[in-house]
Amino acid sequence: MKTIKNIIAVMLVALCFISCKNETKPEVKTVTIEPTETVKALDPNATYAKAEFTIDGMTCAIGCAKTIEKKISKMEGVKGATVDFDRKLAMVEYNDAKVTPVLLEETVTKVSDTYKVSNMKTVETFSTENIN
C-alpha cells in the first residue's frame, strides 16, 4: 500500500512540474498614437490684429485662465492667445477677416456664464508679453 501511495505522490509531483512549465510570453501590442493637436495653417497674406481685454469671474489660473486660453487659441483665425490670471487680462492675435472682437467675447462667455469681458481694445503691441 505504501508503494502505491509513493507512486501516486511521485506522479502528482511530476504532473505538477510538467504542467507548470507553461512559459508565458509577453503580449506585444501595437498602439497608434494620434497627434493631440493639429497644426493650424496660418494665412501668410492675412492681416493680423491684436486685442486686449479684461476677463472678470476667473477663480484660478489653471482651471479658468488656461481653459479660456485654449478655447480662444482653437478658434479658426486666431494666431495666438494668452490669458494672464493675475492681471485678468487676455491678449489675442487674430486674423481680422475671420475673427471679430464680438466673436472673441462670445467665445469667452460660452466657456462659463461667470466670465465677463470688459475693456476690449485693439492694440499695436501687447502691454507686457508677446504672443507665440
Secondary structure as UniProt FT lines:
FT   HELIX           2..19
FT   TURN            44..45
FT   STRAND          48..56
FT   HELIX           61..65
FT   HELIX           66..73
FT   TURN            76..77
FT   STRAND          78..84
FT   TURN            85..88
FT   STRAND          89..95
FT   TURN            96..98
FT   HELIX           101..111
FT   TURN            113..114
FT   STRAND          116..123
//
